[in-house]
Amino acid sequence: MEAKAISYWFIVSLGFTLTQPGAVAFANWDAPYGFYKDLSVWLSCAGAFLVLVTLYGLALWKREKLNPVHPIGAGVLATLTLFLGYWAEGFIRGRMGYGSSNAVMFLIGGFVGLFLALMILLMMIPHIFVGGLDGLYYPYDRPLLTAWAISLAISLVLLGLYLKARREWLRNGKAEALENHP
């Protein structure tokens, strides 16, 4: 896979990695509704991020810098993420006035949540591993903490692959420049 495609999927993986700490923090701001609220808020933020990344991928495809398979794959992933988030919200919709009235409102809320999640990300990083009521995650959020660790690992692997592909591209580009030099 070429460096541009790897960097694109690295950005896709950041949609899950960067949004979770902030999303869980503001999901638990008013009351701990439980695992499904935290999951649905995280997935709505990640889904909104993926919608933007899909549009970016389509722009790259239009400029012939990316194969159309990549933005289409990101679009499918965005759709699945948003569907799963809306489905998870269904378990608590209506409790104490929580929940969006329809899927369009869920998506709009995802973009608002994305802004909030990214805005408070740096403040929440130190609280990720504290645990308990004083930390970012409640005990029922352990699966989300595991998912975040996995998404972080995937992001780091993709970053390593990108740096390796970029190094190869630079090495080959310099070798070709040296060969063509008089």
VMD Tcl script that draws the C-alpha trace (Angstrom):
set ca {
  {0.00 0.00 0.00}
  {1.35 3.42 -0.86}
  {2.11 6.11 1.72}
  {-0.92 8.28 0.87}
  {-3.35 5.40 1.44}
  {-1.66 4.45 4.72}
  {-1.79 8.06 5.91}
  {-5.48 8.18 5.00}
  {-6.27 5.10 7.10}
  {-4.15 6.54 9.90}
  {-6.45 9.57 9.88}
  {-9.47 7.22 9.88}
  {-8.09 5.42 12.94}
  {-7.60 8.76 14.70}
  {-11.37 9.23 14.44}
  {-11.78 6.55 17.09}
  {-8.65 7.28 19.10}
  {-8.95 11.04 19.49}
  {-12.67 11.27 20.12}
  {-13.16 8.75 22.91}
  {-11.67 10.44 25.99}
  {-13.53 13.70 25.42}
  {-16.75 11.98 24.33}
  {-16.87 9.81 27.43}
  {-16.07 12.81 29.63}
  {-18.98 14.89 28.39}
  {-21.28 11.85 28.18}
  {-20.79 11.47 31.93}
  {-21.09 15.19 32.61}
  {-24.70 15.25 33.78}
  {-25.39 11.74 35.01}
  {-23.96 8.26 34.60}
  {-26.65 6.72 32.40}
  {-24.43 3.72 31.82}
  {-22.36 1.99 29.21}
  {-24.76 2.54 26.31}
  {-24.77 6.33 26.70}
  {-20.98 6.47 26.73}
  {-20.79 4.12 23.74}
  {-23.40 6.02 21.72}
  {-21.79 9.41 22.37}
  {-18.34 8.10 21.43}
  {-19.63 6.48 18.24}
  {-21.60 9.57 17.23}
  {-18.44 11.70 17.60}
  {-16.29 9.13 15.78}
  {-18.93 8.80 13.06}
  {-19.00 12.57 12.52}
  {-15.19 12.56 12.30}
  {-15.37 9.74 9.73}
  {-17.89 11.67 7.63}
  {-15.38 14.51 7.40}
  {-12.55 12.08 6.61}
  {-14.67 10.48 3.88}
  {-15.23 13.89 2.30}
  {-11.49 14.53 2.50}
  {-10.86 11.16 0.82}
  {-13.29 12.03 -1.96}
  {-11.42 15.29 -2.53}
  {-8.14 13.36 -2.74}
  {-9.71 10.91 -5.17}
  {-10.95 13.78 -7.33}
  {-7.36 15.09 -7.48}
  {-6.23 11.53 -8.37}
  {-4.11 11.19 -5.23}
  {-6.13 8.34 -3.72}
  {-7.83 5.23 -5.01}
  {-11.66 5.48 -4.70}
  {-11.73 2.27 -2.66}
  {-10.35 4.13 0.36}
  {-12.99 6.88 0.75}
  {-15.72 4.36 -0.07}
  {-14.38 2.09 2.68}
  {-14.25 5.02 5.09}
  {-17.82 5.93 4.14}
  {-19.00 2.40 4.87}
  {-17.15 2.49 8.19}
  {-18.75 5.87 9.01}
  {-22.20 4.48 8.21}
  {-21.65 1.40 10.37}
  {-20.26 3.50 13.21}
  {-23.20 5.88 13.16}
  {-25.69 3.01 12.89}
  {-24.14 1.21 15.86}
  {-24.08 4.44 17.89}
  {-27.74 5.17 17.13}
  {-28.63 1.58 17.98}
  {-26.79 1.85 21.32}
  {-28.60 5.09 22.09}
  {-31.88 3.23 21.63}
  {-31.31 1.36 24.89}
  {-31.53 4.60 26.90}
  {-33.51 6.90 24.61}
  {-36.21 8.71 26.56}
  {-34.72 8.20 30.01}
  {-34.79 11.55 31.77}
  {-35.15 13.28 28.41}
  {-31.94 11.81 26.94}
  {-31.60 10.87 23.30}
  {-32.06 12.23 19.83}
  {-35.46 12.15 18.19}
  {-34.20 10.69 14.89}
  {-31.05 9.66 13.02}
  {-30.52 13.12 11.47}
  {-30.51 14.73 14.92}
  {-28.12 12.00 16.08}
  {-25.71 12.92 13.26}
  {-26.01 16.66 13.99}
  {-25.36 15.91 17.66}
  {-22.34 13.91 16.55}
  {-20.79 16.98 14.94}
  {-21.45 19.07 18.05}
  {-20.03 16.25 20.15}
  {-17.00 15.99 17.89}
  {-16.19 19.63 18.51}
  {-16.56 19.17 22.27}
  {-14.62 15.90 22.36}
  {-11.65 17.39 20.52}
  {-11.81 20.58 22.56}
  {-11.43 18.75 25.90}
  {-9.17 15.93 24.67}
  {-5.93 17.26 26.14}
  {-7.54 17.87 29.52}
  {-8.87 14.31 29.65}
  {-5.70 12.42 28.68}
  {-4.28 12.39 32.25}
  {-7.59 11.00 33.57}
  {-7.85 7.99 31.27}
  {-6.22 5.44 33.56}
  {-7.39 6.78 36.93}
  {-10.64 4.81 37.03}
  {-13.51 4.99 39.46}
  {-15.81 7.95 39.99}
  {-12.87 10.35 40.21}
  {-11.57 9.29 36.80}
  {-12.78 9.57 33.27}
  {-14.31 6.09 33.05}
  {-16.83 4.44 35.34}
  {-16.30 0.75 36.13}
  {-18.86 -0.25 33.48}
  {-16.74 1.54 30.87}
  {-13.88 -0.97 30.99}
  {-14.80 -2.33 27.52}
  {-14.55 1.23 26.18}
  {-11.14 1.63 27.77}
  {-10.06 -1.62 26.11}
  {-11.46 -0.43 22.75}
  {-9.57 2.86 23.15}
  {-6.31 1.01 23.87}
  {-6.85 -1.15 20.76}
  {-7.62 1.89 18.59}
  {-4.51 3.61 19.96}
  {-2.42 0.56 19.07}
  {-3.90 0.46 15.55}
  {-3.15 4.17 15.12}
  {0.44 3.67 16.23}
  {0.93 0.70 13.88}
  {-0.47 2.70 10.96}
  {1.76 5.63 11.87}
  {4.78 3.29 11.86}
  {3.77 1.84 8.49}
  {3.32 5.34 7.08}
  {6.73 6.47 8.30}
  {8.32 3.35 6.82}
  {6.56 3.85 3.45}
  {7.48 7.52 3.46}
  {11.12 6.69 4.17}
  {11.13 4.22 1.27}
  {9.54 6.79 -1.02}
  {12.13 9.40 -0.05}
  {14.97 6.91 -0.46}
  {13.76 5.87 -3.92}
  {13.12 9.47 -4.93}
  {16.64 10.52 -3.92}
  {18.15 7.53 -5.70}
  {16.32 8.43 -8.91}
  {17.44 12.05 -8.58}
  {21.06 10.95 -8.18}
  {20.85 8.65 -11.20}
  {19.46 11.44 -13.39}
  {21.98 14.03 -12.20}
  {24.64 14.80 -14.84}
}
mol new
graphics top color blue
foreach p $ca { graphics top sphere $p radius 0.5 }
foreach p [lrange $ca 0 end-1] q [lrange $ca 1 end] { graphics top cylinder $p $q radius 0.2 }
display resetview
